[in-house]
Amino acid sequence: MDSLMDVAGPLGLLVLALVDSTSMGTLVIPVILLVVGEGGARRVAGRTLLFLVVIGVFYLVLGIALLAGLLPLIESFGHLLASPPVLVVLALIGALLVVYSFRIDPKAVAKRGGDPEASARKWTQRARRASGRPGLLIGLALTAGLMEAASMIPYLAAMGIIAESGVGLAGGGLILVAYCAVMIVPGVVLCGIRAALGDRADAFLDRAHDWAVKNATSAFSWVVGIIGVIILLNTIGPALSWLTGGGA
């Protein structure tokens, strides 16, 4: 099986980082903070920037910890990734990711009677309570990071790509710095707009908030499906050959 870095490449990492930049923690909550914050445009922008820096550092530390654990495993057991039984398991995981991507699509959630924007409304309430209080903002950033980390499949896929790239922990750490910077860039740009335009940015930020709430889950579902397809394309042939006896 080709390595994930061979398949995805640096462009794949950039795409994953851009998708992660539209998540609840990196875009939706910062926009909420910029919309509901009080005390002057620059102060609101500064507090929101604090939130973004904290969540960016959180993901950087988490990523380095994951790499530190993944690299020894790949060095010791990486050859097993090409073994037929593992390819079968990976193919199954790829198929499950594709199915899961359809289930979490906002339209599918709505058809099942669910509310795809329910999570955004809960975070809006939390952001309102934390707005204007730096201590609560730091706590909000860490809470958002912890709650989102387990479900951030694009971020976990990026960790796998970096771990397989052969750049080591130091090189991987530098790539992670760039990755996490890209994750918070859209939010940082919006902070700059709020600081520069003040109340004149209200209409634009309201539209940005609506867009982020409606599209964050949709973008996430698309990337989950794409990751699943990539895994399937690289494992299904050898897996089927082994299951049917062709690889014996």
C-alpha positions in Angstrom: 0.0 0.0 0.0 1.3 3.5 -0.9 1.9 5.7 2.1 -0.6 8.4 2.9 2.0 11.0 2.2 2.5 9.6 -1.3 -1.3 9.7 -1.9 -2.2 13.0 -0.3 1.1 14.9 -0.4 1.6 18.4 1.1 -1.5 19.6 -0.8 -3.5 17.0 1.1 -2.3 18.4 4.4 -3.2 21.9 3.3 -6.7 20.8 2.4 -7.1 19.0 5.7 -5.9 22.1 7.6 -8.3 24.3 5.8 -11.2 21.9 6.6 -10.1 22.0 10.3 -10.1 25.8 10.1 -13.9 25.7 9.6 -14.6 23.6 12.7 -16.7 24.7 15.7 -13.6 25.6 17.7 -11.5 27.3 15.1 -14.2 29.3 13.2 -17.8 29.1 14.5 -17.0 30.0 18.2 -14.5 32.8 17.2 -17.1 34.4 15.0 -19.7 34.2 17.8 -17.2 35.9 20.1 -16.6 38.6 17.5 -20.4 39.2 17.1 -21.5 39.1 20.8 -18.4 40.6 22.4 -18.6 44.0 24.2 -16.1 46.7 25.1 -14.8 48.0 21.9 -13.8 46.4 18.6 -10.1 46.1 19.4 -10.7 44.6 22.8 -13.2 42.1 21.3 -10.8 41.2 18.6 -7.9 40.8 21.1 -10.0 38.5 23.3 -11.0 36.4 20.4 -7.4 36.2 19.2 -6.5 34.9 22.7 -9.1 32.1 22.2 -7.6 31.2 18.8 -4.0 31.2 20.1 -5.0 28.9 23.0 -6.9 26.4 20.8 -4.1 26.5 18.2 -1.5 25.7 20.9 -3.7 23.0 22.3 -3.8 21.2 18.9 -0.1 21.7 18.4 0.7 20.1 21.8 -1.8 17.3 21.1 -0.3 16.7 17.6 3.2 16.5 18.9 2.1 14.0 21.6 0.4 11.9 18.9 3.4 12.0 16.7 5.7 11.0 19.6 3.5 7.9 20.1 3.0 7.1 16.4 6.6 7.3 15.2 7.9 4.4 17.3 4.9 2.3 16.4 5.4 2.9 12.7 9.1 2.2 13.0 8.5 -1.1 14.8 5.3 -2.3 13.1 5.0 -0.2 9.9 5.8 -3.3 7.7 2.5 -4.9 9.0 0.5 -2.2 7.3 1.2 -4.0 4.0 0.1 -7.4 5.4 -3.2 -8.8 3.9 -5.2 -9.0 7.2 -4.3 -5.4 8.0 -5.3 -4.3 4.5 -8.7 -6.0 5.0 -9.2 -4.1 8.2 -8.1 -0.8 6.6 -10.5 -1.4 3.7 -13.3 -2.0 6.1 -12.4 1.2 8.0 -12.4 3.1 4.7 -15.9 1.8 3.8 -17.2 2.7 7.3 -15.9 6.2 6.9 -17.7 6.6 3.6 -20.9 5.4 5.2 -20.4 7.6 8.2 -19.8 10.6 6.0 -23.3 10.2 4.5 -24.9 9.8 8.0 -23.4 13.1 9.3 -24.3 15.1 6.3 -26.6 17.9 7.5 -29.3 17.0 5.0 -29.3 13.4 6.2 -29.4 14.5 9.8 -32.4 16.7 9.1 -34.2 13.9 7.3 -33.8 11.7 10.4 -35.5 14.4 12.4 -32.3 15.8 13.9 -31.0 19.3 14.1 -27.6 19.8 12.4 -27.2 23.2 14.0 -28.0 22.1 17.6 -24.3 21.9 18.5 -23.7 25.4 17.2 -26.5 26.9 19.3 -25.1 25.2 22.5 -21.7 26.7 21.8 -23.2 30.1 21.1 -24.6 30.1 24.7 -21.2 29.0 26.1 -19.4 31.7 24.0 -21.8 34.4 25.3 -21.1 33.5 28.9 -17.3 33.5 28.3 -17.2 36.6 26.2 -15.3 39.4 27.8 -13.6 37.3 30.5 -10.1 36.1 29.5 -10.1 33.2 32.1 -13.4 31.8 30.8 -12.2 32.2 27.2 -9.1 30.1 27.9 -11.3 27.5 29.6 -13.7 27.6 26.6 -10.9 27.1 24.1 -9.5 24.1 26.1 -13.0 22.6 26.4 -13.7 23.0 22.7 -10.4 21.4 21.9 -11.0 18.5 24.2 -14.5 17.9 22.9 -13.6 18.2 19.3 -10.3 16.3 19.3 -11.8 12.8 19.3 -14.1 13.6 16.4 -11.6 15.5 14.2 -11.0 12.8 11.6 -9.2 15.2 9.2 -6.8 16.2 12.0 -6.1 12.6 12.9 -5.6 11.7 9.2 -3.1 14.6 9.0 -1.2 13.1 12.0 -1.0 9.8 10.1 0.3 11.5 6.9 3.0 13.4 8.9 4.0 10.3 10.8 4.5 8.3 7.6 6.4 11.1 5.9 9.7 10.1 7.4 10.6 13.6 8.6 10.9 12.5 12.3 9.6 14.2 15.4 11.4 17.5 14.9 10.4 17.9 11.2 6.9 16.7 12.0 6.7 19.3 14.8 7.5 22.1 12.3 4.9 20.8 9.9 2.4 20.8 12.8 3.2 24.4 13.6 2.3 25.4 10.0 -0.8 23.1 10.1 -2.1 24.6 13.3 -1.3 28.1 12.0 -3.4 27.4 8.9 -6.2 26.1 11.2 -6.6 29.5 12.9 -5.8 31.8 10.0 -9.5 32.4 8.9 -10.4 33.3 12.5 -7.3 35.6 12.8 -8.3 37.4 9.6 -11.8 38.0 11.0 -10.3 39.4 14.2 -8.4 41.9 12.0 -11.6 42.8 10.2 -13.4 43.5 13.5 -10.5 45.5 14.8 -10.2 47.6 11.7 -13.8 48.2 10.9 -15.5 48.0 14.3 -19.3 48.1 14.1 -19.2 48.4 10.4 -18.1 44.7 10.3 -21.4 43.5 12.0 -23.2 42.6 8.8 -20.2 40.8 7.4 -19.6 38.9 10.6 -23.2 37.9 10.9 -23.0 36.4 7.4 -19.7 34.7 8.2 -21.4 33.2 11.3 -24.4 31.9 9.3 -22.0 30.4 6.7 -19.8 28.7 9.2 -22.7 27.1 11.1 -24.3 25.8 7.9 -21.1 24.6 6.2 -18.8 23.3 9.0 -20.6 20.0 9.3 -21.0 19.6 5.5 -17.3 20.2 4.9 -16.4 17.8 7.6 -18.7 15.1 6.1 -17.1 15.6 2.7 -13.6 15.2 4.0 -14.5 12.1 6.0 -15.9 10.5 2.8 -12.8 11.5 0.8 -10.4 10.0 3.4 -12.5 6.8 3.3 -12.3 6.7 -0.5 -8.5 7.2 -0.5 -8.1 4.3 2.1 -10.4 2.1 0.0 -8.6 2.8 -3.3 -5.3 1.8 -1.7 -6.5 -1.3 0.1 -9.5 -2.9 -1.6 -7.6 -4.6 -4.5 -5.0 -6.4 -2.3 -7.6 -7.1 0.3 -10.0 -8.8 -2.1 -7.2 -10.7 -3.7 -6.2 -12.2 -0.4 -9.8 -12.9 0.7 -10.5 -14.8 -2.6 -7.2 -16.7 -2.4 -5.6 -14.8 -5.2 -2.8 -13.5 -2.9 -2.0 -16.8 -1.3 
